[in-house]
Amino acid sequence: MAEEESANRGHAHVNAVYLKLGPLAGVVKEALLSSWELACEGAGLTGARLVVEEVPILVYCPRCGESRPLPSMQWFACPECGQPVSEVLQGRELQVTALEIQE
């Protein structure tokens, strides 16, 4: 996506890619960051930074009628009342939110 946007702008250089990453996305932040440079070389993004915003897991508790952040992804229960929860509102993100492009 960053490479395509760069081409659409006359091959402008991408300085940074901003990404939202949730714990349930199935991606380990440290592994992503350590492989970023290598991935950029083949995609024409050499020198681009990866800026990761970590998004917490947010669930809806039907008993409390509130959305609550989970303290641990091993225990899907409301941290206030202990009710098991299944509705995940946030935490699955693996989303590019912005590109920093130098024309």
NUKE-887298 format. One record per residue: x negated, y, z negated of N, C-alpha, C in turn; residue in three letters. Coordinates in steps of 0.05 Angstrom, whole numbers, plus 32768, in hexadecimal, padded with zeros to 4 digits. Atoms other than C-alpha are relative to their C-alpha. Layout:
BEGIN
XYZXYZXYZALA ...
This chain:
BEGIN
7FF07FE880008000800080007FEF80198000MET 80127FE980027FC880307FEE7FF18004801BALA 800D7FFF7FE67FA4801F802F8012800B8016GLU 7FEC7FF77FEC7FE3802B80588005801E7FFCGLU 7FFC7FE380057FEF806F80367FE880108009GLU 80187FF27FF87FA78083804380008003801FSER 7FFF7FFF7FE37FB08072808D80158013800AALA 7FEB7FED7FF87FF1809980917FF8801D7FFCASN 80097FE580057FCC80D680787FE58005800FARG 80187FFB7FF07F9580D380AD7FE77FF47FF3GLY 8015800E800D7F6980A280867FF380107FEAHIS 80097FF280187F6480CD80487FF67FEB7FECALA 800C801280147F3D80AF800E80117FFE7FE8HIS 7FF1800580197F63808F7FD47FEC80017FE9VAL 80127FFD80177F4180A67F9480097FEF7FE8ASN 7FF6800F80167F6F80827F63801B7FF48006ALA 7FE7800D7FFE7FA880517F5F800B7FFE7FE3VAL 7FF48001801A7FD780587F2380157FEA7FFFTYR 7FF0801880017FFA80197F0C800D7FFD7FE4LEU 7FF380088019802D80067ED77FFF7FE27FFDLYS 8004801C800480207FC27EB9800D7FF77FE6LEU 7FF3800B8017804D7F9C7E897FF47FE57FF8GLY 800B8019800980387F607E5F800D7FE8800DPRO 7FF280167FF4806B7F347E827FFC7FFE801ELEU 800580007FE380507F437EC87FF07FE8800AALA 801080177FF880237F077EC77FE480078009GLY 801B7FF77FF87FE47F307ED27FF180097FE7VAL 80117FF980177FAC7F377E9F7FF1801A8008VAL 800B7FE67FF97F967F807E9E7FE27FFF8004LYS 801E80027FFF7F4C7F707E917FF77FF2801AGLU 8007800E7FE77F4B7F3F7ECC800580128018ALA 7FF97FEE7FEB7F6C7F727EF97FEA80168003LEU 80157FEB7FFF7F3A7FA97EE67FE57FF58009LEU 801A800B7FF87EFE7F7B7EEE7FFE7FF8801DSER 800080087FE37F137F657F34800680188012SER 7FF77FE97FF07F297FAB7F4B7FEB80098015TRP 80157FF77FEE7EE67FC07F6A7FFD7FED8018GLU 800380147FEB7EE07F807F92801880018013LEU 7FE87FFE7FEF7F287F867FAB800080198011ALA 80007FE67FF27F1D7FCE7FC07FED7FFF8019CYS 801480017FEA7EE17FBE7FED800D7FF58019GLU 7FF4800C7FE87F0A7F93801C8018800F800AGLY 7FE87FF27FF97F447FC3801D7FFB801D8008ALA 80067FE57FF97F1F8003802E800580147FEAGLY 7FFB7FEE80177F2980207FE97FE880037FEELEU 80197FFF800F7EE080207FD37FFF801A7FF0THR 80037FE980117ED6804E7F98801A80097FF2GLY 7FE67FF8800C7F2080537F8680027FF57FE3ALA 7FFC8008801B7F3180507F3C801B7FF37FFDARG 7FE7800C80077F6880257F1F8007800A7FE4LEU 7FF67FF5801A7F8F80487EE780187FF17FF8VAL 7FEA801280087FBB80177EC1800E800C7FE7VAL 7FEF7FF880177FF4802E7E94800E7FE77FF6GLU 7FF48018800B80087FF57E66801C80077FF6GLU 7FE47FFC800780547FF07E5D80077FEB7FEBVAL 7FF980148015806E7FCF7E1D801A7FF08008PRO 7FE880107FFC80A47F997E1D8017800E7FF0ILE 7FE87FF4800C80E87FB97E0F80187FED8006LEU 7FE980137FFD81257F8C7E038019800D7FF4VAL 7FE67FF7800A816F7F987DF5800A7FEC7FEBTYR 7FF580128015818B7F7C7DB4801E80038000CYS 7FE37FFE800081D57F6C7DBA800C80047FE4PRO 7FF57FFC801B81DF7F6A7D6F7FFD801D7FF7ARG 80057FE4800881C07FAF7D62800C80148014CYS 7FF77FEF7FEB81D77FCB7DA47FEB80158008GLY 80167FEE7FFB81937FEB7DAD7FEA7FF38011GLU 8018800B7FF381557FE37DD87FE980047FEDSER 80168001801381187FD17DB07FE67FF6800DARG 8019800B7FF680CE7FC77DBF7FF97FE67FF0PRO 80088019800E80B57F817DB07FE380037FF6LEU 801B7FFE800B80787F7E7D837FEE7FE9800CPRO 800F80167FF580637F3B7DA380107FF38016SER 7FF1800E7FEB80747F187DE480037FE27FFAMET 7FFC801C800880727ED57DC0801A7FFC7FF1GLN 7FE88002801080B07EE57D9780168013800BTRP 7FEB7FEF7FF480ED7EFE7DBE801880027FEDPHE 7FEB7FFB801481177F157D837FFF801D7FF9ALA 7FFF7FE48008812E7F5A7D6E7FEF80047FE7CYS 80117FFB801780FA7F777D3F800F800B7FE8PRO 7FEF7FF5801681327F977D1580117FEB7FF2GLU 7FEC8012800C81667F607D0B7FF87FE28004CYS 8008801C7FFC81427F207D2480107FF18014GLY 7FF0800C7FEB81777F117D597FEF7FF88018GLN 800E80067FE7815A7EEA7D94800B80118017PRO 7FF87FEE7FEA815B7F167DD27FF77FF3801BVAL 8007800B7FE6815A7F047E1C7FFF80168015SER 7FFF7FEA7FEC81657F477E407FE780117FFEGLU 80197FF07FFF81227F657E53800580198010VAL 7FFC7FE77FF281277FAE7E657FE7800B800DLEU 801A7FF67FF780DD7FBC7E707FEB7FEC7FF7GLN 801680118007809C7F967E707FF77FED8016GLY 800880117FE9809A7F727EB37FF2800F8016ARG 800A7FEF7FEB807E7FAC7EDA7FE47FF9800AGLU 801A80017FF280457FA57F0C800680138018LEU 7FF67FED7FEE80537FE57F317FEC80178005GLN 80107FE97FFA802A80197F55801180197FFDVAL 7FEF7FE880068044805C7F3C7FF58019800FTHR 800A7FE97FF38015808D7F5F7FE57FF9800DALA 801A80017FF37FD980957F8D7FF4801C7FFELEU 800F7FE77FFF7FA480CB7F867FF17FFF801AGLU 800C80007FE57F9080DC7FCE7FF2801A8005ILE 80107FE87FF87F5A810B7FE680038002801FGLN 7FFB7FFB7FE37F6D8128802A7FE58005800EGLU 
